[in-house]
Amino acid sequence: MHQTLTLKVLATSLLAACLSLAACGDKTAENKTAQANEPTAKKTILFGTTVGDFGDMVKFSIKPILEKKGYDVKLIEFTDYVQPNLALSNGNIDVNIFQHKPYLDSFKAERNLALSPVFQVPTAPLGIYSGRLQKLEDAKKDMRVSVPNDPSNFARALVMMNDLGWITLKEGINPLTASERDIKDNKYNIQLVQLEAAQVPRSRNNVDFAIINGNYAVSSGVKLTTALYQEPSFAYVNWGVMRTKDIDQPWAKDVIAAYNSDEFKDYSHKTFEGYKWPANWTVEVKAPVKADEQTTTQETTAK
């Protein structure tokens, strides 16, 4: 009887042990499955920019900031304005910096891409520079003004001349798509010399004024601070863009924070004199003003 009882106790103990081990095994398997299903924290961030200032911003300021947070930062520099958005949409890069919002809106609408602008970056603005005439007040009849010939930048040039009173655009037009047919009055009978944007800086000796894209002014050795007038609107300040599905990810928030950090602002102010600053860094200037007045003339509400 005693032996039988002992065997029963032993059997019960063994059964309990087996059940306990089975439960532990199940729990371990569940934990492994749960861990496998958890998203892996992103450690490598791939940036895409055009060659030049936007790439320099990543290499010399943004990369060190993010590396302090434990990220590995890689940069791909593009030489056109199409591939950066396609590469972003396809997942080959995580963020691109090269474009203003009107361009992005048009590009993603044409191709049905889910991309979102998430932060602005310092941008070399479109400006009017002296040619044979040295001051805006020297404007005269039949003067020659060289302008970029691509539709987006040509429209910007027309709006700038309208702001200065050199021409009058028709009421109700879309300023982002303005063209020659939208000119209501050409007060000075201006001869518009349309050139590839990259060629406009070289035309200054042959025209009275030149309207030059900021990046081409910089690459041609023209100081932005010598502009007689700069585009006042923030509409063409460039943006950092991400896939819409990614904008709430922790790594995305860290990138946005880096571009709005005091460290990056200090670097930018020291390095990119004459640039247009992000709207949330400062306040927008009243229009129209000359470039040298923009640091003192401001609105209280930025667009």
TIMIPA-587933 format. One record per residue (C-alpha): chain; x, y, z. Coordinates in pm, 1 decimal. Layout:
% TIMIPA-587933
PT, cadena, xx, yy, zz
PT, A, X, Y, Z
...
***
This chain:
% TIMIPA-587933
PT, cadena, xx, yy, zz
PT, A, 0.0, 0.0, 0.0
PT, A, 279.0, 237.0, 93.7
PT, A, 464.3, 152.9, -226.6
PT, A, 153.9, 215.1, -434.6
PT, A, 101.4, 555.2, -272.5
PT, A, 463.4, 649.0, -332.3
PT, A, 434.7, 559.1, -700.8
PT, A, 120.5, 769.4, -733.6
PT, A, 289.2, 1070.9, -575.3
PT, A, 590.6, 1027.5, -801.0
PT, A, 372.3, 1000.2, -1110.6
PT, A, 179.7, 1311.2, -1010.9
PT, A, 503.7, 1504.0, -958.8
PT, A, 640.6, 1395.2, -1295.6
PT, A, 317.3, 1496.2, -1468.0
PT, A, 325.3, 1839.4, -1302.6
PT, A, 687.4, 1885.4, -1405.9
PT, A, 608.5, 1791.4, -1765.2
PT, A, 315.1, 2027.9, -1777.5
PT, A, 530.8, 2305.0, -1632.4
PT, A, 802.7, 2246.3, -1890.2
PT, A, 545.8, 2239.1, -2167.5
PT, A, 399.3, 2567.5, -2046.5
PT, A, 744.4, 2724.3, -2031.1
PT, A, 818.2, 2595.1, -2377.7
PT, A, 496.3, 2742.6, -2511.0
PT, A, 569.1, 3077.0, -2344.0
PT, A, 922.0, 3084.5, -2484.3
PT, A, 787.5, 3013.0, -2831.7
PT, A, 527.3, 3285.5, -2790.3
PT, A, 795.9, 3532.6, -2682.1
PT, A, 1012.5, 3445.1, -2981.2
PT, A, 715.3, 3487.5, -3214.4
PT, A, 624.6, 3821.4, -3057.6
PT, A, 983.2, 3941.7, -3088.3
PT, A, 993.5, 3833.9, -3452.0
PT, A, 676.9, 4030.4, -3521.4
PT, A, 804.2, 4349.4, -3356.4
PT, A, 938.7, 4609.8, -3603.0
PT, A, 1317.4, 4633.3, -3598.7
PT, A, 1443.0, 4978.5, -3499.1
PT, A, 1581.7, 5150.8, -3808.1
PT, A, 1954.1, 5220.4, -3780.4
PT, A, 2049.1, 5324.0, -4135.9
PT, A, 1895.9, 5630.5, -4300.7
PT, A, 1948.6, 5685.7, -4673.4
PT, A, 1937.4, 6047.0, -4791.2
PT, A, 1901.5, 6157.9, -5151.9
PT, A, 1989.6, 6511.7, -5262.2
PT, A, 2101.4, 6695.9, -5569.9
PT, A, 2473.9, 6766.2, -5591.0
PT, A, 2583.4, 7075.3, -5401.3
PT, A, 2449.3, 7260.7, -5100.0
PT, A, 2178.8, 7012.7, -4996.6
PT, A, 2431.9, 6729.8, -5000.8
PT, A, 2675.9, 6942.9, -4802.5
PT, A, 2409.3, 7003.3, -4539.0
PT, A, 2375.5, 6628.8, -4490.2
PT, A, 2748.9, 6554.4, -4491.4
PT, A, 2868.0, 6833.6, -4267.1
PT, A, 2580.5, 6886.8, -4023.2
PT, A, 2287.1, 6644.5, -4037.1
PT, A, 2499.4, 6328.9, -4049.6
PT, A, 2696.4, 6412.1, -3731.7
PT, A, 2375.3, 6503.4, -3548.9
PT, A, 2208.9, 6172.3, -3635.7
PT, A, 2522.6, 5968.4, -3571.7
PT, A, 2512.1, 6092.6, -3212.4
PT, A, 2172.1, 5922.9, -3189.9
PT, A, 2316.8, 5594.8, -3313.3
PT, A, 2216.6, 5612.6, -3680.2
PT, A, 2429.8, 5521.1, -3979.3
PT, A, 2374.6, 5793.6, -4240.5
PT, A, 2434.0, 5737.3, -4612.0
PT, A, 2399.3, 5990.9, -4894.6
PT, A, 2319.7, 5946.5, -5263.1
PT, A, 2362.1, 6259.6, -5477.3
PT, A, 2151.4, 6285.7, -5792.4
PT, A, 2210.7, 6497.9, -6102.5
PT, A, 1848.9, 6533.1, -6214.3
PT, A, 1509.3, 6623.9, -6067.5
PT, A, 1322.5, 6301.7, -6154.2
PT, A, 1516.0, 6014.7, -5998.9
PT, A, 1514.9, 6145.3, -5638.1
PT, A, 1136.0, 6115.2, -5613.1
PT, A, 1123.6, 5781.5, -5793.8
PT, A, 1399.4, 5642.6, -5572.2
PT, A, 1211.5, 5760.4, -5263.7
PT, A, 883.1, 5610.3, -5376.1
PT, A, 1055.0, 5280.1, -5461.4
PT, A, 1220.4, 5258.7, -5120.2
PT, A, 1577.1, 5303.0, -5245.4
PT, A, 1620.7, 5609.0, -5021.1
PT, A, 1436.3, 5724.8, -4709.2
PT, A, 1424.7, 6101.7, -4755.5
PT, A, 1510.0, 6342.3, -5036.3
PT, A, 1597.4, 6711.4, -5029.4
PT, A, 1599.1, 6905.3, -5356.5
PT, A, 1254.4, 7041.9, -5449.4
PT, A, 999.1, 7310.2, -5370.9
PT, A, 640.8, 7218.0, -5293.7
PT, A, 481.8, 7325.8, -5625.7
PT, A, 718.5, 7089.3, -5808.1
PT, A, 649.6, 6805.3, -5563.9
PT, A, 273.3, 6852.3, -5586.6
PT, A, 283.8, 6836.6, -5966.1
PT, A, 525.3, 6542.2, -5979.3
PT, A, 342.3, 6319.0, -5734.2
PT, A, 2.1, 6398.3, -5886.4
PT, A, 121.6, 6297.2, -6233.5
PT, A, 264.5, 5968.4, -6104.7
PT, A, 25.7, 5898.7, -5815.3
PT, A, 301.8, 5882.6, -5554.2
PT, A, 238.8, 5883.4, -5178.3
PT, A, 506.4, 6136.2, -5079.6
PT, A, 480.9, 6411.4, -4818.3
PT, A, 683.8, 6728.1, -4749.2
PT, A, 788.9, 6723.3, -4384.3
PT, A, 1045.9, 6999.5, -4325.7
PT, A, 1189.5, 7299.7, -4507.7
PT, A, 1558.9, 7357.2, -4570.3
PT, A, 1767.3, 7669.8, -4633.6
PT, A, 1735.5, 7751.4, -5002.8
PT, A, 1925.2, 7981.5, -5235.1
PT, A, 1647.5, 8212.1, -5364.0
PT, A, 1570.7, 8333.3, -5713.6
PT, A, 1705.5, 8684.8, -5749.7
PT, A, 1740.9, 8978.5, -5985.2
PT, A, 2104.6, 9069.8, -6046.5
PT, A, 2265.3, 9362.0, -6221.4
PT, A, 2375.0, 9339.1, -6580.0
PT, A, 2455.9, 9653.1, -6773.2
PT, A, 2230.6, 9842.7, -6531.6
PT, A, 2332.8, 9852.1, -6166.4
PT, A, 2017.4, 9955.1, -5977.4
PT, A, 1648.0, 9867.0, -6000.0
PT, A, 1574.7, 10237.8, -6031.3
PT, A, 1769.0, 10238.1, -6360.0
PT, A, 1494.3, 10036.3, -6531.8
PT, A, 1421.2, 10182.0, -6875.2
PT, A, 1226.8, 10129.4, -7195.5
PT, A, 1330.8, 9838.5, -7418.6
PT, A, 1565.1, 9693.3, -7157.7
PT, A, 1675.1, 9331.9, -7194.4
PT, A, 1618.2, 9092.0, -6904.5
PT, A, 1746.6, 8734.4, -6913.9
PT, A, 1521.9, 8476.5, -6747.1
PT, A, 1511.1, 8096.2, -6702.8
PT, A, 1316.3, 7933.0, -6984.8
PT, A, 1160.8, 7640.7, -6795.3
PT, A, 791.1, 7701.8, -6717.1
PT, A, 816.9, 7697.3, -6336.6
PT, A, 1107.7, 7939.5, -6307.2
PT, A, 983.5, 8158.5, -6592.1
PT, A, 656.1, 8201.2, -6401.5
PT, A, 851.1, 8300.1, -6091.6
PT, A, 1046.6, 8558.0, -6292.1
PT, A, 724.2, 8711.8, -6423.2
PT, A, 581.5, 8737.0, -6072.3
PT, A, 897.3, 8910.9, -5951.5
PT, A, 878.5, 9166.2, -6233.5
PT, A, 511.2, 9217.6, -6154.3
PT, A, 603.2, 9280.1, -5788.1
PT, A, 849.1, 9547.4, -5899.3
PT, A, 596.2, 9713.4, -6129.6
PT, A, 796.9, 9638.3, -6442.8
PT, A, 504.8, 9445.2, -6589.0
PT, A, 142.2, 9390.7, -6489.5
PT, A, -2.4, 9041.2, -6486.9
PT, A, -369.2, 8973.2, -6549.8
PT, A, -588.9, 8942.4, -6242.8
PT, A, -692.8, 8598.1, -6128.4
PT, A, -409.4, 8403.8, -6291.8
PT, A, -227.2, 8121.5, -6117.9
PT, A, 112.5, 8272.7, -6027.8
PT, A, 270.4, 7926.8, -6027.1
PT, A, 193.3, 7881.3, -6397.6
PT, A, 215.0, 8239.4, -6527.0
PT, A, 330.7, 8274.4, -6887.7
PT, A, 381.5, 8550.0, -7144.7
PT, A, 15.7, 8536.4, -7244.1
PT, A, -70.0, 8638.6, -6886.9
PT, A, 108.6, 8973.8, -6921.7
PT, A, -152.5, 9249.7, -6928.2
PT, A, 89.4, 9541.3, -6958.9
PT, A, 461.5, 9547.3, -7039.1
PT, A, 534.5, 9892.5, -6900.6
PT, A, 895.9, 9906.8, -7016.4
PT, A, 852.3, 9698.0, -7331.1
PT, A, 1095.6, 9453.5, -7175.7
PT, A, 1269.5, 9212.2, -7409.2
PT, A, 1271.5, 8878.9, -7228.4
PT, A, 1580.5, 8675.5, -7314.8
PT, A, 1485.0, 8317.4, -7229.2
PT, A, 1779.1, 8087.0, -7156.9
PT, A, 1850.7, 7756.8, -6987.5
PT, A, 1860.2, 7839.0, -6617.1
PT, A, 2225.6, 7736.7, -6589.9
PT, A, 2319.3, 7981.0, -6868.3
PT, A, 2153.4, 8290.9, -6722.1
PT, A, 2449.0, 8393.1, -6498.4
PT, A, 2674.1, 8409.1, -6805.3
PT, A, 2438.5, 8647.4, -6981.4
PT, A, 2487.1, 8941.8, -6746.5
PT, A, 2724.2, 9130.5, -6976.2
PT, A, 2471.0, 9117.0, -7259.7
PT, A, 2152.7, 9215.3, -7075.0
PT, A, 2040.6, 9493.5, -6844.6
PT, A, 1926.1, 9262.3, -6564.4
PT, A, 1940.8, 8886.5, -6508.4
PT, A, 1696.3, 8678.5, -6304.7
PT, A, 1906.1, 8391.6, -6171.5
PT, A, 1821.1, 8076.9, -5975.4
PT, A, 2002.3, 8077.1, -5643.9
PT, A, 2182.3, 7746.9, -5694.8
PT, A, 2318.5, 7860.8, -6030.8
PT, A, 2419.8, 8195.3, -5885.3
PT, A, 2618.8, 8014.7, -5615.7
PT, A, 2778.3, 7768.0, -5858.7
PT, A, 2876.3, 8059.1, -6086.6
PT, A, 3048.9, 8246.7, -5807.7
PT, A, 2778.6, 8512.9, -5776.3
PT, A, 2717.0, 8614.2, -5415.8
PT, A, 2351.5, 8591.7, -5321.0
PT, A, 2388.2, 8906.3, -5113.7
PT, A, 2454.5, 9106.9, -5431.6
PT, A, 2099.5, 9044.5, -5555.2
PT, A, 1906.0, 9364.5, -5617.2
PT, A, 1582.9, 9184.6, -5529.4
PT, A, 1500.1, 8837.4, -5401.7
PT, A, 1182.3, 8638.0, -5429.1
PT, A, 997.7, 8705.6, -5100.5
PT, A, 758.1, 8410.6, -5099.9
PT, A, 825.1, 8095.0, -4900.0
PT, A, 642.6, 7893.4, -5168.9
PT, A, 973.7, 7805.2, -5333.3
PT, A, 1178.9, 7724.5, -5026.0
PT, A, 1276.8, 7360.5, -5072.5
PT, A, 1147.7, 7072.3, -4864.4
PT, A, 1266.2, 6745.3, -4720.8
PT, A, 1028.8, 6475.6, -4844.9
PT, A, 946.7, 6127.5, -4713.2
PT, A, 709.0, 5847.5, -4798.5
PT, A, 376.7, 5935.9, -4638.9
PT, A, 362.8, 5603.9, -4452.1
PT, A, 694.9, 5679.2, -4279.7
PT, A, 642.8, 6028.9, -4142.7
PT, A, 542.1, 5913.3, -3791.6
PT, A, 827.6, 5665.7, -3752.5
PT, A, 1081.4, 5741.2, -3475.7
PT, A, 1368.9, 5772.5, -3725.1
PT, A, 1166.2, 6018.8, -3933.6
PT, A, 1099.1, 6232.6, -3627.9
PT, A, 1471.7, 6229.1, -3551.4
PT, A, 1551.4, 6350.9, -3903.9
PT, A, 1295.9, 6631.3, -3876.0
PT, A, 1434.9, 6729.4, -3537.0
PT, A, 1788.5, 6738.2, -3678.5
PT, A, 1687.1, 6980.5, -3955.0
PT, A, 1521.3, 7208.0, -3700.0
PT, A, 1794.7, 7183.0, -3438.7
PT, A, 1994.2, 7479.5, -3313.6
PT, A, 2308.6, 7299.8, -3426.7
PT, A, 2189.5, 7285.7, -3789.2
PT, A, 2059.4, 7642.4, -3777.1
PT, A, 2395.7, 7769.9, -3654.6
PT, A, 2577.0, 7577.1, -3927.9
PT, A, 2341.1, 7709.8, -4195.1
PT, A, 2360.1, 8073.8, -4088.5
PT, A, 2740.0, 8057.1, -4092.7
PT, A, 2763.9, 7869.1, -4422.5
PT, A, 2478.8, 7983.2, -4647.1
PT, A, 2476.2, 8360.1, -4640.4
PT, A, 2192.0, 8510.8, -4842.1
PT, A, 1977.8, 8196.0, -4840.1
PT, A, 1604.9, 8188.6, -4779.1
PT, A, 1535.3, 8033.2, -4440.3
PT, A, 1258.0, 7785.4, -4351.1
PT, A, 935.6, 7958.5, -4252.2
PT, A, 938.2, 7810.8, -3902.2
PT, A, 1290.1, 7943.0, -3839.1
PT, A, 1192.3, 8304.8, -3882.4
PT, A, 909.8, 8518.3, -4020.6
PT, A, 840.9, 8607.8, -4379.3
PT, A, 945.3, 8942.7, -4517.0
PT, A, 696.0, 9185.1, -4662.0
PT, A, 687.6, 9196.9, -5041.1
PT, A, 838.8, 9354.3, -5233.3
PT, A, 1169.6, 9440.8, -5072.3
PT, A, 1529.6, 9445.3, -5180.5
PT, A, 1758.2, 9165.8, -5066.0
PT, A, 1949.6, 9389.0, -4825.9
PT, A, 1625.0, 9494.4, -4657.7
PT, A, 1498.5, 9143.0, -4592.2
PT, A, 1675.6, 9103.2, -4261.3
PT, A, 1494.7, 9403.0, -4113.2
PT, A, 1153.8, 9400.0, -4282.4
PT, A, 935.2, 9115.4, -4160.3
PT, A, 579.0, 9002.8, -4121.1
PT, A, 454.1, 8862.5, -3794.4
PT, A, 299.2, 8554.7, -3951.9
PT, A, 493.0, 8317.5, -4176.3
PT, A, 324.7, 8119.4, -4446.7
***
